[in-house]
Amino acid sequence: MPQTTTKSTVTAADLEDLRVAKELVENPGIAARITDYIGSPIEYGFSKLPKSWKDKLGEVTRESLLKAADAAIFTLNNAPGKKASNFWHKLGVAASGSVGGFFGLTGLAVELPVSTTIMLRSIADIARSQGEDIDEVDTRLACLEVFALGGKSSDDDAVDTGYYSTRAFLAKSMTEAAKYIAEKGFVEEGAPVILRFFVKVAERFGFQVAEKVSAQTIPILGAAGGAIINSLFMDHFQDMARGHFIIRRLERLYGKDTIQTLYQTID
């Protein structure tokens, strides 16, 4: 586990890092990025989604997260501090996005697990670059936690969906899952205590996936558009991951309460 050393005074450099991190995790969501690119709101895409696909989206999203967790984080070599390879991961997601753009909704069940796996591997790579130990269960779950950042869930009911609110929303299920995995391993991924955590993450990630899929249904985009949409999707989660793991690094140095209090004071 990364060593925690509580310091009493936050340096100017670390305060600036916290400021940058807040800008990253509180930035406009994927819908805003896509709207800026295509020049029109993605509500048009939402209206074109068949009801059957809306109902199936949660299941596909949850399965994608489970497959990604098994294939991405658990195959990454642990080398804390190593620079993240953002470009190559983005290239891989763009390639998978072209498949989704070409086949449309019918390709989602194939494309989403692939792109989610690549994105999760990139997130883990960023975590490692901020000094996280990828062998630690807490770090691996924190990587999955990134997919919930910037998204909403059916339980929000207009409640604040900011960075620390999202972490609080996931805290109990994440702690329970970490304890279970530490004792019994991830091999029993179907265990209810693990699934509860994945379901909570999938609720918020699914909201953002729906926005991505909606944009890809817009006729003018096609395969090339699918690649670009996926690149924007990757940009979004790479930014979220960078901000998230900067904050976790600072929490290890100064304590979570100190950093959370400072975070709230930054405009």
N, C-alpha and C positions, 0 to 999 in steps of 0.2 A: 504493500500500500504506500502511495506517495507520502513522504514525511511531512507532518504538520508542525510548523514552527510559528507560534503566535508572537507577533511583534506588536509593540504598543503604538507606534507612530507610522502612519501610511506615508510613504515617500511621494514626492511630486510625480515621479515617473510612473509609479503604480496607480496613483490617482488618475493620471492621464490615460493609462491602460483601462481603468474602470470606466472612464468617460467614453472611450472608443467602444468598449464592450457593450455599454448600454445603448449606444447608437446602433450597433449591429443587431442586438436582440429585440429592440423595440422598433425596428425599421418597418416600412410598409410591407404587408404580406405579399405572397406570390401573386394574388389577384391583381394588385396594383402594378406589379412588374409586368405581368402579361398584358394588362390594359394599356400600359405605356407603349409596349411593343406593337400591339396590333391596332392601336389607335381607337379602340371602342371597348365599352364594357363587356365582360364575358357573360352577362346575363342572357345574351342571345344563345350562347352555347348551353347554358343551364336549361333553357326552354326546349332545346332539341334532344335532351337526354331522355331516353325511354324510361318509364317508371320501373320496369324490370331491372334496368341497369343501376338505377338509383338504389334499389333495394339490395342489389348484389354487391355494391361498391364496398360496403363495410366488411363483408366476408373476404373479398379479394384483397383488401388493404391489410386486414389482420393476418391472412395467410402469407402475404408478401413480407410482412415484418418478421414473422416466425422463420421463414426460409432465409431471409437476409441475416438474421441474428446467427443462424447456424453456419452460414457460408462466408460471412464477411469478417466479423470481429474475431471469430475463433480461428482464422487462418492468417491473421496479421502478426508478424514478428514483433516482439516487444523491444522497443528501443526508444525510451523516453527522451524527448528533446530533439529527435530527428525531424528535419524539415518536412512538412506535408507536401505531397505530390498532387496539388489541386488540379493542375492542367490535365493530366492523364485521366484522372477520374471523371473530369468534365467531358472529355472526349468520348469516354466509354458510355456515359449517360446520353450524350447526343446521338450516338449510334443506335442505342436502344430506342430512343425517342423517335427516330426516323421510321422504325418498325411500327410503333404505335400510331404515328401520323399516317402511314400508308394503309394500315389495316383498320384504323379507326377504333371504335368501341370493341369490336371482336378481338382485337389484338391486346386489349388491356390485361387480361389474365396471364398472358405470356410476357408482355413488356414490363409490367409493374414490378413483379418479383426481381427481374434482372436489374432494372434501374434502381430499385430500392436497395438491393445488395451492393451495387457500386457506390451509391450515395452513403450507405452505412459504413462501407470501408473507408471512404473519404473522411467521414466524420471521425472514425476511430484514428485515422492518420493525423487529423488535426488535434485530437485529444492527446495523442502521443507527443506531438510537437510542443504542447503546453506542459509537458512533464508528467502526464498521467501514465499509470502502469496498466497496460492493456490486459495483463494477466489477472487483474483484480475484478471481481464481480461487480463492485460498485461502479467502476469505470465503464464496464461494458453496458450496464443498465443506463448510465448517464449518457452514453452514446445514443441509445434508443430514445432516451428522454428528449433529445434534440428534435425528433420528428413531431413532438407535441407542441413545440414552441411556435408561436405565431398562428396557431390554429384554434378552433373553437370546438365545443362539444355540446351534445344535447342537454347536458346538465348545467351549462353555464348560466342560462336564463338571465342574460344581460349583466352577469357578474364580471368584474375586472378580469381580463385575460392577459394581463401583463406578465413579465418574466417570472417574478417571484410567486405570483398567484398560480401560475402553471405548475411550478415546482411544488407548491403546497398541495395542489390538486392531486399530484402523483405521489407525494411523499409516503403515505402509508402503504400503498400497494407496492411501491418500489422497495421499501424496507423489508416487507414480507417476502417479496420475490428474491431479494439478495440473500436473506437468511436461508431460504429454502434451497437455493442454488448452491450456497456455500456448504450446506450439509449433505445434499443429495446429488448435486450436479445438474447440468442443463439437459441431460439426456431425457429427463421426464418433463419435456416441455409442455405436455398436455395437462400437467397438474393445475388444478383450479387456481392455486395461489400465484402461479406464473401467468396464467391466462388473464387474470384480473388486471395485472399490470399492462399486458399487451393490449387488452381491450380498451383501457383508458387512453393509451398512446394512440391506438388506431382510431378512436373517436375523433381526435383532433387532427391527426395526419390525414384521415379520410376526407375531412372537410377541405383540405388543401389539394388532395388528389382530385376531388370533384371539380375544383376550379381549373386544375390542369387539363383534365379530360374534357371539360366543357369548352375550353379554348381550342383543343385539338379537333373538336367537331365543326369548327367554323370552316366553311368550304374553301376559303382562299388560302388556307395554310398547307394542308397536305403533308407529305413526308418531310419536306425541308422544314416546314413550320413545326412539325413534331420534334425535330432535332433541336430547333431553337428554343421551343417551349421547355424541353427537358433541360437545356443548358441554363435557362432562367431558374428552373426548379432547383437545379444543383447549386447555382449561385446563392439562392435563398438559404438553403440548408448549410452550405459552407459558411456563410456569414453567421447564421445562428450558432453553428458549432464553434466557430472561432470566438464569438462573444461569450458563449456558455462556458467554454473551458478556460478562457482568460479569467472569468469571474471565479470559477472553481479554484484556479491557481491562487488567486488573491485570498480566497477564503481559507486556503490551507496556510497562508502566511499570517493572516491577521484575525482569523476567526469569522464565521459566517455572520454573526450578529453585527460585527463592525462593518463589514463590507455591505451588508444589506441596508444598514442605516445610511451609509455614505451614498449608496446607489440611489436611494429615495431623495437625496438632497440635490442630485445632479439634474439640471434642467435640460 
